[in-house]
Amino acid sequence: MTFEDEDKREDEETPEAAEEATPDAEATPEAEETVEAEETAEAEETPAAEEKPKPKRTRKKATPKADADEAVAEEPVEEAAEEAEAEAEEPAAEDKPKRGRRGSAEVAAKKTRSRRPRPDAEPVFVRAQAKYVRSSPRKARLVVDVIRGKSVEEARAILVHTPRAAAEPVLKVLESAIANAEHNHELLPEELRIHQVMVDEGPTIKRFRPRALGRATKIRKRTSHITINLTNKA
C-alpha cells in the first residue's frame, strides 16, 4: 500500500466524520428549545407569591368643637368664687414689712444691745499666749510679777514704762488678750483685769564660743512661753 492510497483513504473518512458532527450541531438548538419550554412550564405551575395585606392606617378622631364647649360649660362656678376669696385674703405687697439689705429687723435689734454683760452673768475668762519668746524665763518673770492682779489699763501703763527687754513681748501678749475679749465676748477693756500670768520655760538653743587654748564653751540661749488670762470679774 502506497502513500497515495493512504491519502485517498483519509480523504474518504473525513466527510463521514463531518456528517457525524453536523447532526450534533443541529441538535444543539433543539435542546435549548426544550429546556426553555420546560422552564416556562415550571414557571406556570408555580403559584404566584401571595401578596401581604397592607396594614390599615387608623386616624385619631378629632374632638369636635361642640365637645370642647361642653367641657368649658361643665366647670363649676364655685372654683372661681373661691379663687376670688383667696386673692382678697392675701395681704397686699405694701402691707408686708420691708427687710433690710442684710436680713430682718433682728439685725437692727442686735446692734442696739449693750456690749456689757449682765451683772448676774458668769465670769468670762480670755486667754492669749506667746510661745518661743527669745527671753529667759527668769528675766520675763521679773516683769510679769509687777502686773499680776492689776487692771488692764494699769498693766498697760506699767509695761510701757518698764525699762526691760522682756516688757515688749509681755505687752504684745496683753494686747492680744484684750483683742480676743472684745471680738469673741464683746467685752470692754475697762471691765477686764489680769486674772493669771504664767511664764514657762521653752526649749534651749545650744551654741558654742571659742575659748583659750583651742577650747569651746557652751552657750545656752533660753526661750520662754508667756500666757495671760483676763477676766471680767471684779
C-alpha positions as CSV (number, residue, x, y, z in Angstrom):
1,M,0.0,0.0,0.0
2,T,1.5,3.2,-1.2
3,F,1.4,6.7,0.3
4,E,-1.2,7.8,-2.4
5,D,-3.7,5.1,-1.3
6,E,-3.4,6.3,2.4
7,D,-4.1,9.8,1.3
8,K,-7.3,8.8,-0.5
9,R,-8.4,6.7,2.4
10,E,-8.0,9.7,4.8
11,D,-10.0,11.9,2.3
12,E,-12.8,9.4,2.3
13,E,-13.0,9.2,6.1
14,T,-13.1,13.0,6.6
15,P,-16.6,13.6,5.1
16,E,-18.1,10.9,7.2
17,A,-16.7,12.5,10.3
18,A,-18.1,15.8,9.2
19,E,-21.5,14.2,8.6
20,E,-21.5,12.7,12.1
21,A,-20.6,16.1,13.6
22,T,-23.3,18.1,11.8
23,P,-26.3,16.3,13.3
24,D,-24.9,17.0,16.7
25,A,-24.6,20.7,15.9
26,E,-28.1,20.7,14.5
27,A,-29.3,19.0,17.7
28,T,-28.0,21.8,20.0
29,P,-30.6,24.5,19.3
30,E,-33.4,21.9,19.7
31,A,-32.1,21.0,23.2
32,E,-32.1,24.7,24.1
33,E,-35.7,25.0,22.9
34,T,-36.7,22.0,25.0
35,V,-35.0,23.5,28.1
36,E,-36.8,26.8,27.7
37,A,-40.1,25.1,27.2
38,E,-39.6,23.1,30.5
39,E,-38.7,26.3,32.4
40,T,-41.8,28.1,31.2
41,A,-44.0,25.2,32.2
42,E,-42.4,25.1,35.6
43,A,-42.9,28.9,36.0
44,E,-46.6,28.5,35.0
45,E,-47.1,25.7,37.5
46,T,-45.5,27.6,40.5
47,P,-48.2,29.7,42.3
48,A,-47.7,33.5,42.4
49,A,-46.4,34.9,45.6
50,E,-49.1,35.8,48.0
51,E,-49.5,39.5,48.5
52,K,-49.3,40.6,52.1
53,P,-52.3,42.6,53.3
54,K,-51.3,46.2,53.9
55,P,-51.9,47.5,57.5
56,K,-54.8,49.9,57.7
57,R,-53.9,53.4,59.0
58,T,-56.0,54.5,61.9
59,R,-56.6,58.2,62.3
60,K,-57.5,59.7,65.6
61,K,-60.9,61.2,65.7
62,A,-60.6,64.9,66.3
63,T,-62.7,66.1,69.2
64,P,-65.5,68.3,67.8
65,K,-65.8,71.9,68.8
66,A,-69.1,71.2,70.5
67,D,-67.4,68.8,73.0
68,A,-64.9,71.5,74.0
69,D,-67.6,73.9,74.5
70,E,-69.5,71.4,76.7
71,A,-66.3,70.8,78.8
72,V,-65.9,74.5,79.4
73,A,-69.5,74.8,80.4
74,E,-69.2,72.0,82.9
75,E,-66.6,73.8,85.0
76,P,-68.1,74.7,88.4
77,V,-68.7,78.3,89.1
78,E,-67.7,77.7,92.8
79,E,-64.0,77.4,92.0
80,A,-63.9,80.9,90.5
81,A,-65.6,82.3,93.6
82,E,-63.0,80.5,95.9
83,E,-60.1,81.9,93.9
84,A,-61.5,85.4,94.3
85,E,-61.9,85.0,98.0
86,A,-58.3,83.7,98.4
87,E,-56.9,86.7,96.5
88,A,-58.9,89.0,98.7
89,E,-57.5,87.4,101.9
90,E,-53.8,87.7,100.8
91,P,-52.2,90.9,102.1
92,A,-51.0,93.4,99.7
93,A,-47.3,93.8,98.8
94,E,-47.3,97.2,100.5
95,D,-48.6,95.8,103.8
96,K,-45.6,93.4,104.2
97,P,-42.8,94.6,106.4
98,K,-39.7,95.7,104.5
99,R,-36.5,94.0,105.2
100,G,-33.1,95.5,105.2
101,R,-30.3,94.6,102.9
102,R,-28.7,92.2,105.3
103,G,-31.8,90.5,106.8
104,S,-34.7,91.1,109.1
105,A,-35.3,93.6,111.9
106,E,-33.3,91.3,114.2
107,V,-30.1,92.7,112.9
108,A,-31.1,96.2,114.0
109,A,-32.2,95.0,117.4
110,K,-28.8,93.2,117.8
111,K,-26.9,96.3,117.1
112,T,-28.8,98.2,119.8
113,R,-27.8,95.7,122.5
114,S,-25.3,96.7,125.0
115,R,-21.9,95.1,124.9
116,R,-21.8,94.9,128.7
117,P,-22.8,91.6,130.2
118,R,-25.4,91.2,132.9
119,P,-24.3,91.7,136.5
120,D,-25.5,88.2,137.4
121,A,-23.8,86.6,134.5
122,E,-20.9,84.1,135.0
123,P,-17.4,85.4,134.7
124,V,-15.7,85.1,131.3
125,F,-12.0,84.1,131.0
126,V,-10.0,85.1,127.9
127,R,-6.6,83.7,127.1
128,A,-3.6,84.7,125.0
129,Q,-0.2,83.0,124.7
130,A,3.2,83.7,123.0
131,K,5.5,80.7,122.5
132,Y,9.2,80.5,122.0
133,V,9.9,84.1,123.1
134,R,13.7,84.8,122.9
135,S,14.0,85.7,126.6
136,S,14.9,83.7,129.6
137,P,12.0,82.8,132.0
138,R,13.8,84.3,134.9
139,K,14.0,87.7,133.2
140,A,10.4,87.6,132.0
141,R,9.1,86.7,135.4
142,L,10.6,89.9,136.8
143,V,8.3,91.9,134.5
144,V,5.2,89.6,134.9
145,D,5.3,89.8,138.7
146,V,4.7,93.6,138.6
147,I,1.4,93.4,136.6
148,R,-0.2,90.3,138.2
149,G,-3.7,91.1,139.5
150,K,-3.7,94.7,138.0
151,S,-6.4,96.1,135.8
152,V,-5.8,96.1,132.1
153,E,-5.3,99.9,131.8
154,E,-2.8,99.9,134.8
155,A,-0.9,96.9,133.5
156,R,-0.6,98.5,130.1
157,A,0.8,101.7,131.6
158,I,3.4,99.8,133.7
159,L,4.6,97.7,130.7
160,V,5.1,100.8,128.5
161,H,7.4,102.5,131.0
162,T,9.3,99.4,132.2
163,P,13.0,99.6,131.0
164,R,13.4,95.8,130.4
165,A,13.6,93.8,127.2
166,A,11.0,91.3,128.3
167,A,8.4,94.1,128.8
168,E,7.8,94.3,125.0
169,P,6.7,90.7,124.4
170,V,4.6,90.7,127.5
171,L,2.8,93.9,126.3
172,K,2.1,92.2,123.0
173,V,0.5,89.2,124.7
174,L,-1.6,91.6,126.8
175,E,-2.9,93.5,123.7
176,S,-3.7,90.1,122.1
177,A,-5.8,89.0,125.1
178,I,-7.7,92.4,125.1
179,A,-8.5,92.0,121.4
180,N,-9.8,88.4,122.0
181,A,-12.1,89.7,124.7
182,E,-13.5,92.4,122.5
183,H,-14.0,90.3,119.4
184,N,-15.1,87.0,120.9
185,H,-17.1,88.0,124.0
186,E,-17.9,91.7,123.3
187,L,-16.2,92.9,126.5
188,L,-14.8,96.4,127.0
189,P,-11.2,96.9,128.2
190,E,-12.4,98.9,131.2
191,E,-14.1,95.8,132.6
192,L,-11.1,93.5,132.3
193,R,-8.3,92.7,134.7
194,I,-5.4,90.3,134.8
195,H,-6.5,87.0,136.4
196,Q,-3.4,84.9,135.8
197,V,0.0,85.3,134.3
198,M,2.5,82.5,133.7
199,V,6.0,82.2,132.2
200,D,7.0,78.7,131.4
201,E,10.4,77.5,130.2
202,G,10.8,76.7,126.5
203,P,13.4,74.8,124.6
204,T,17.0,75.9,125.0
205,I,19.1,76.7,121.9
206,K,22.7,75.5,122.3
207,R,25.6,77.4,120.8
208,F,29.4,77.4,121.3
209,R,32.0,80.1,121.5
210,P,35.8,79.7,121.3
211,R,38.0,80.0,124.4
212,A,41.7,79.9,125.3
213,L,44.0,77.0,124.3
214,G,41.6,75.9,121.4
215,R,38.8,75.1,123.7
216,A,35.0,75.6,123.2
217,T,32.5,76.8,125.7
218,K,28.7,76.1,125.5
219,I,26.2,78.9,125.3
220,R,22.6,78.3,126.3
221,K,20.0,80.6,124.6
222,R,16.9,80.0,126.6
223,T,13.3,80.6,125.5
224,S,10.0,81.0,127.3
225,H,6.2,80.7,126.9
226,I,4.2,83.7,128.2
227,T,0.5,83.1,129.0
228,I,-2.0,85.8,130.2
229,N,-5.6,85.1,131.3
230,L,-8.1,88.0,131.6
231,T,-11.5,88.1,133.3
232,N,-14.3,90.5,133.7
233,K,-14.9,89.6,137.4
234,A,-14.1,92.4,139.8
